[in-house]
Amino acid sequence: MLTTVLLLTVFPFAMIYSALTDLLEMKIENRAMIILAAAFVPAALLIGMPWSVVGSHLLVGFLCLCVTFALFAAGGMGGGDAKLIAATALWFGPSMLSVEYILFSALIGGGLTVTLLVLRGHLLPVTGVEFVDRLMERDTGVPYGIALGAAGLYVYSSSFWLTAALG
């Protein structure tokens, strides 16, 4: 029961929360990444993941943090995005799940970026709704947490984590 609750709530809600806060505030809260990272080891142990596999997941998360932090330092991505990718990589580890996550994040993020650029070229930020007007401003970035959250949910939905939760 505890395993099912943990696996059906923590990861999905962290992804949804990250996407929504990035949409509404252009910020991904650290608490989402902290919860994801803190819940990984207990979740892994509850499903019977061997320590060697847990270690490989931790290594992938650390490597993703190093790469995404370098991209953040170079101005290529936001800090929240970098931390969310690393925290998500903990869960997907050295598997095709990580590859799928990065691929779907890029595809969804690219679509989001193109959509926002087209809308910004045709609409003025005059709706009176703060987050919508901010999204329509030409100098505003892209809330990539939406793409990361959506991709995370999509990949998680066909992962061994969900199988363990429902099995």
C-alpha positions as CSV (number, residue, x, y, z in Angstrom):
1,M,0.0,0.0,0.0
2,L,2.8,2.5,1.0
3,T,4.7,1.6,-2.2
4,T,1.6,2.2,-4.4
5,V,0.8,5.5,-2.8
6,L,4.4,6.7,-3.0
7,L,4.8,5.7,-6.7
8,L,1.4,7.1,-7.7
9,T,1.8,10.4,-6.1
10,V,5.4,11.7,-5.7
11,F,6.7,11.6,-9.2
12,P,3.5,12.6,-11.0
13,F,2.7,15.5,-8.6
14,A,6.3,16.8,-8.8
15,M,6.0,16.9,-12.6
16,I,2.6,18.6,-12.6
17,Y,3.7,21.1,-9.9
18,S,6.9,21.9,-11.8
19,A,5.0,22.4,-15.0
20,L,2.4,24.6,-13.4
21,T,4.8,26.8,-11.4
22,D,6.9,27.3,-14.5
23,L,3.8,28.3,-16.5
24,L,2.4,30.6,-13.9
25,E,5.6,32.1,-12.4
26,M,8.5,31.2,-14.9
27,K,10.1,29.4,-12.0
28,I,10.4,25.8,-10.9
29,E,10.4,25.5,-7.1
30,N,13.3,23.7,-5.5
31,R,10.9,21.8,-3.3
32,A,9.8,19.7,-6.3
33,M,13.4,18.6,-7.0
34,I,14.1,18.0,-3.3
35,I,11.0,15.8,-3.0
36,L,11.9,13.9,-6.2
37,A,15.4,13.3,-5.1
38,A,14.5,12.4,-1.5
39,A,11.8,10.0,-2.5
40,F,13.9,8.1,-5.0
41,V,15.9,5.8,-2.7
42,P,13.0,4.8,-0.5
43,A,10.9,4.1,-3.7
44,A,13.7,2.1,-5.2
45,L,14.1,0.0,-2.1
46,L,10.4,-0.5,-1.7
47,I,10.2,-2.1,-5.2
48,G,13.3,-4.2,-4.5
49,M,15.8,-2.5,-6.7
50,P,19.3,-3.8,-6.0
51,W,21.8,-1.4,-4.5
52,S,24.0,-1.6,-7.6
53,V,21.1,-0.4,-9.7
54,V,20.3,2.3,-7.2
55,G,23.9,3.5,-7.5
56,S,23.7,3.6,-11.2
57,H,20.6,5.7,-11.0
58,L,22.3,8.1,-8.6
59,L,25.3,8.3,-11.0
60,V,23.1,9.2,-14.0
61,G,21.3,11.8,-11.9
62,F,24.7,13.3,-10.9
63,L,26.0,13.3,-14.4
64,C,22.8,15.0,-15.6
65,L,23.2,17.6,-12.9
66,C,26.8,18.3,-14.0
67,V,25.8,18.6,-17.7
68,T,22.7,20.7,-17.1
69,F,24.5,22.9,-14.6
70,A,27.2,23.6,-17.2
71,L,24.4,24.5,-19.7
72,F,22.9,26.8,-17.1
73,A,26.2,28.4,-16.4
74,A,26.6,29.0,-20.2
75,G,23.1,30.6,-20.3
76,G,21.6,27.7,-22.3
77,M,18.9,26.8,-19.8
78,G,17.3,27.8,-16.6
79,G,18.5,26.6,-13.3
80,G,15.1,25.1,-12.4
81,D,15.1,23.2,-15.7
82,A,18.6,21.9,-15.0
83,K,17.7,20.6,-11.5
84,L,14.4,19.1,-12.7
85,I,16.2,17.1,-15.5
86,A,18.7,15.8,-13.0
87,A,16.1,14.8,-10.4
88,T,14.0,13.1,-13.1
89,A,17.1,11.3,-14.3
90,L,17.4,9.7,-10.9
91,W,14.2,7.9,-11.5
92,F,14.8,6.9,-15.1
93,G,18.5,5.9,-14.6
94,P,20.7,4.3,-17.2
95,S,17.9,3.1,-19.4
96,M,15.9,3.9,-22.5
97,L,13.5,5.8,-20.2
98,S,16.1,8.6,-19.9
99,V,16.6,8.7,-23.6
100,E,12.8,8.8,-24.1
101,Y,12.6,11.6,-21.5
102,I,15.2,13.7,-23.2
103,L,13.7,13.1,-26.7
104,F,10.1,13.8,-25.6
105,S,11.2,16.9,-23.6
106,A,13.0,18.2,-26.7
107,L,10.0,17.5,-29.0
108,I,7.4,19.0,-26.6
109,G,9.7,21.9,-25.8
110,G,10.3,22.6,-29.5
111,G,6.6,22.7,-30.2
112,L,6.0,24.9,-27.2
113,T,8.8,27.3,-28.3
114,V,7.5,27.5,-31.9
115,T,3.9,28.1,-30.6
116,L,5.0,30.9,-28.3
117,L,7.1,32.5,-31.0
118,V,4.2,32.5,-33.4
119,L,1.7,33.8,-30.8
120,R,4.1,36.5,-29.7
121,G,4.4,37.6,-33.3
122,H,0.6,38.0,-33.6
123,L,-0.7,38.9,-30.1
124,L,-0.1,41.7,-27.8
125,P,0.3,41.1,-24.0
126,V,-3.0,42.9,-23.1
127,T,-5.2,40.2,-21.7
128,G,-5.0,41.4,-18.1
129,V,-4.1,37.9,-17.0
130,E,-0.6,38.3,-15.6
131,F,0.9,35.0,-16.6
132,V,-0.6,35.1,-20.1
133,D,0.6,38.6,-20.7
134,R,4.1,37.6,-19.5
135,L,4.1,34.7,-21.9
136,M,3.2,37.0,-24.8
137,E,6.1,39.4,-24.1
138,R,8.8,39.0,-26.6
139,D,11.7,39.1,-24.1
140,T,10.2,36.4,-21.8
141,G,11.8,33.0,-22.0
142,V,10.0,29.7,-22.6
143,P,8.6,27.9,-19.5
144,Y,10.4,24.7,-20.4
145,G,9.2,23.1,-17.2
146,I,6.0,22.5,-19.0
147,A,7.8,20.3,-21.6
148,L,9.9,18.6,-18.9
149,G,6.8,17.8,-16.8
150,A,4.7,16.5,-19.7
151,A,7.6,14.4,-21.0
152,G,8.2,13.0,-17.5
153,L,4.6,12.1,-17.0
154,Y,4.5,10.4,-20.4
155,V,7.6,8.3,-19.9
156,Y,6.7,7.5,-16.3
157,S,3.3,6.2,-17.5
158,S,5.0,3.3,-19.3
159,S,7.8,2.7,-16.9
160,F,8.6,-0.1,-14.5
161,W,7.7,2.4,-11.7
162,L,4.0,2.4,-12.7
163,T,4.1,-1.4,-13.2
164,A,5.4,-1.8,-9.7
165,A,2.7,0.6,-8.3
166,L,-0.1,-1.2,-10.0
167,G,1.2,-4.7,-9.7
